Amino acid sequence: MNTADNPSRFIAVTPSDTEPNVGVGFSVGVTGPVSFEFADGTNAVWPVCTAGVYYALSFQKIRSTGTTATGIVRFS
């Protein structure tokens, strides 16, 4: 079974521009934008991540710059 379909670990995230927090998906407790860095070094911001929704997305970091959503949990 693919881990993106059935994540095995749920880990609280403190967004960071320097520390990796690799995941295959995430969810937020409080709605807001979330900023990512991907494996190729590019960055992107999802402008509205809704609380309680599972987002399937592989990333290297959830960045602090550009992220105001809180209660973030990553899946790995």
Beta strands, then each sheet from edge to edge (+ up, - down):
strand 1: 10-12
strand 2: 23-27
strand 3: 32-37
strand 4: 43-49
strand 5: 55-59
strand 6: 61-63
strand 7: 73-75
sheet 1: 1+ 7- 2+ 5-
sheet 2: 4+ 3- 6+
end
